[in-house]
Amino acid sequence: MTEDELIARLRARLRSVRERRLLLGIGDDAAVWQPARANRSVITSDALVEGAHFRRDAMTPAEIGHRALAANLSDLAAMGARPVLATIVLGLPPELGEDWPLECYDGIGALAARTGCEIAGGDLTRSPAVLLSITAVGEVRASNLKTRAGARPGDVLAVTGPLGASRAGLRLVLDAPDLRTAEPAFADAVRTFLTPEPRLREGNWLAASRHVHAMIDTSDGLSTDLGRLCAASGVGAILETVPVHPAAAAVAARTSDDAERWARDGGEDFELLVAIDRHAFAHLANRFLKHTGRPLLRIGRVIPGAGVQTPDGAAIPPSGWDHLSS
């Protein structure tokens, strides 16, 4: 295929979700978007590189596309934003067949349609390995915008779900593929790794509360992302407990791994880490459960100072994913 032919086929696989606001989409030199006047725009970029972030022999093209967009949407969720559009840079090695990019866009398009995210354009290029670089734009009311920099001493720290399942799924996909469907919990771990679900609904709901002071997603691991929230807020934290996903516990028991370490450091869970006013936490958690059907799990508290520590004062270093050294 020529570049123009591939662009036409990719465009045909995507369904427009906001035609009235996307004035000009895929096919011109740039997209044209009519923003909502009352909202703030939130913009994020994330890149996945073959060999560093995924392996083609371990994942389908659709799964790779899904995970690439999910990473960006999780960043929007952490700001309390809803996605509106994304642009995609797709780098393709010469030996890749024609079906691969089309199937990759099927994964991107399915998640985009389900979350209301318009794929507005991007770029195609040759590269020595597959490259997926996505820029996503979201919108949030100015009063609802949350950042990492807002946690206060005394706040309760909580996450929107148990952790470690994605890391357990990675262990199965790369090292123990014969166990992927051995038990329902194993299949759950694999599914969590291959097609993670960004917590957009949860982030939007939490952002609307004035009792939520700060948010960040846990894509790089709880130990790393909690440290980042503390640094941005100028506070410290005591990590009291790490909620382990049942699938992570089940896989670790079979593979002789440490499930709590997966939950603390593994990353790519895409749950949200939230700092909440301690006086409002119990009521907010009860409402959150009723609204989303998911528990809001307390993991610790914010304290004056710096860094993350255990209840007995031992320092917890950031041990999650580092994009330059991992």
N, C-alpha and C positions, 0 to 999 in steps of 0.2 A: 504493500500500500504506500501511496505518497502521503505526505503530512496532511494535505488537505482532505484526502480520502479518509484518513484515520480520524481527523477532527470531526468530519461529518458523521462517521459511524459512532463515535463517542457521544456526540450531541444527541443522536437519535436514541441512545440508551438512557438518557436522563429525562425525567419528567419535571417540567417547571412547576414550582410550588407557590411562587409569588409573582405571577405574570404582570400584575398591575404595577408593581414596584421595580421589577427588573425591566428597565426600559430597553436595554440592549445587552444581549448575553453572548454566548459562545459564537465566534465566527468573525468578529471585528478586531481592531487593534486593542481595544479595551472595552470593559463592560461599563454600563451606565445604570446607576442605581438611585432611586428616589428615597432618601432616608426619612424616617419619622422625626418630626421636629421636636417632640417632647422627650425623646430618649437620648441617652449617651451611646456612642458607638464604642464597642470593645473589639480589639483586633489582636489576633494571635497567629503565630506561625509555628509549624513543627515539621521536621523532616525525618523520614525513615530511609535508611540506606541499607541495601542488601549486604549481608555479612556482619553488619553491626547491630541492626535492629530486627532483622528477620532472615529466614532462609527459605528460598523457593522450594527446596525439597521437603520442607516440613509444613508448609502452609499453602493453601490454594490462593490463586490470584484474588478471588473475591474476599477471602479472609484478610489478606494483606491490605486491600483497599479499605475494608471496614475499619481495621485497626488504625490506619493512618488518619482517617477522618475522626474516629472516636477520640484520639489523643487531642485533637484540636477542640472538639466539642466539650471535652472534659475541662479544658482551660476556661472556656466560656461559662460553663456551669459554676466554676469556682468564683466567678465574678458576679454571679446572679443573673447572667445574661441569657437570652434566648438566641439561638443561631438564626441568621438571616441569609448569609451567602458565604461561599468559599471559592477560592481559585486554586488550581492544582498545577504544579510543575511535575511532569512525568518524564523521567529519564529512562531510556530503553537501550539495552545492549543490542548489537547487531544481530546476534543469533536468536533473539527471542521471536517466537512465532506471532502471527497476526492475532490469534485468539487471546493471548495473555492480557494485553491492555484492555480489551473489550470485557473480559471477565473481571478484571480488576475494577473497572468502572461499574460493573454490575454491583459489586460489594459497596462501593462508594455511593452509588445512586440509591440503593435500597435504604441505607442508613440516612442519607440526606432527605429522602422523601418522608421517612418516618418521623424525622425531627424538624421538618420544616426548613431545611437549609437548601437554598438555591445554589447549584453549581454554576457559577457565572462565567467561567473561562479558565485560562491558565496558559501553559506552554508545554510543548513537546520538544525533546532533545535526545540526541544520542549520548550515551554514557557507558563507561566500562562495566557498570553494574546497575541494577534497578534502583532508581531514586524516586521517592515520592515526597514532594514538599508541598504542604498545603498551608494556605493563609485563610483563616476563617474570620468572619465579622459577625458580631452579635450586637444586640441592643438591650439596654437596661434603663429603667427609670433612674434619674439622677439620685433620687432619695434611696434607691435600693442597691446601688453599686457597693460591692464588698471587695476589699483587697486583703493582702496579707498583713498590712500595717494597721492594726486596730485593736489587737488583743490587749486586755488590761489585767493587772494583777487581781487575782480572785476569780477570774473567769473559769468556767468549766470547759475543758477540752473534750470534744466528742467527734466520732466518725459516723458516717451514714451507713456503715455495714461492716461486717467482719472482714479480715484481711488475710492475704496469703494464698488465695485460690489461684490467682494468675500465675504466681511463681510455681505452684504445684503443677499447674497445667503445662508450663514450660518444661519442667522436669520430665513429665511424661512424653511430651511431643519430641523432645530432643534425645532423651536417654532411655526411655522405656515405652516405645510405641506399642508394644504388645500388651501393655496394661491399660491402654486408653479407655477401653470399654469393659474392663474386668469387673468394675463395680459402678453403680450409678453415680457415686461421689466422684469417681475418677473421670467419668464423662463430663460431670459438672465442672470440674477443674479445667479440663481441656477447653470446654466451651467458654469459660470465663477468660482464658488466655487468648483464644483465637478470635472471639467476637465480643470484646468488652462492651459494657453498656455505660455510656457517659451519664452522670447523674444530673441531667438537665432539669427535670421536674423538681427534684429535691433542692437543687441549688436555687432555682427560681423562687421556691416557697420559702426557703431559709432567708434569702436576701430581702424578702419583704418585711422581715421582723427587725425592729430597732434593737432587740436584745441580742442579735447576732452581730458581733463586733469585727470578726475577721474570718476569712475562708481561704483555703488552698486545696488543690486536689493532691492525692497521694500517689501520683504516677511515678515518682522517683523513689518511693519508699517512705514509710512513716517516720523513721529516724531522721532522714534527710529533710523531708518537707516540714516536719515539726520544727526542726532547727531553723529553717528558712522563715517560717512564720514568726518565731521568736525574734530572730535577728531584725526582721522588717518592723516589728512592733516595739523593739527595745525592751524586751522582757525575757524571763526565763520560764521554764516549765518543768513540772514533775510528771513523769509518765508512770502512772499507777498500774495500768494493766494494758495488755495488747490483745484485742479480741481476735481469736484465730478462727478462720472459716472452717466449717466441718469438713469440706472437701480437702483443704490443706492438711488437716489433722489425719484424715484417712490415707492420703497419699504418703505423707511422711512416715506413718506407721509401717507402710509396706516397703518404703525405700530407705528406711533408717536415716531420714533427714530430720532437721529441727524445724517443726512447723511454726513455732513462735518466732524463730529467726526469719523465716519466710514472711510472716505477717509484719514483722518490724522493719525489715530491710529489703524485702523482695521487690516491691514496686509494681507498677502497671495494674493496680487494683482499680484505679479511677474512682475510688470513693472520695468523699469530701471530708476534710478536717476542718472543724468549726470551733471558734471561741465564742462562748455564750455567757451572758450575765448569769452569775450563779443563782441569783434570786429567781430567775425566770426559767432555769433549765428544766425542772421537773414538769412544769406546765407545758413548755414548748415541746419537750420530748413526747409527751402524751398526745398533743395535737399533731405532731409530725407523724407518729405511728398511725393515727386515724386517717390522715390525709394521704400518706404514701404507702401504707401497709408495711413499712420498714421501721426497725428500731433505730433510735438515735443513741449510740453507745458511748457512754462516758469512758474516757481513757486517762484522764488526769486533770491537772489544773495549772493555771498560769500564776507565776510568782514574780516578784521583783528580781532583777538581776539579769543574767544571760545564760544561754545554753540549756540543754535538756539533761535531766538527771532522774535517777531512780528515787523512790521514797526515802531510802537511807542515805542519799546524797552522792551516790556514785555517778560520774558523768557518763552520758550516753552519746557517743560520737556519731556523726552522720555516716551511715554505712550502706546507704542505698545506691541508686544508679547515679553515676556522674558521666555526662555525655562526652567528656574529653578524656577521662582516665579509665572508665569502666571497660 
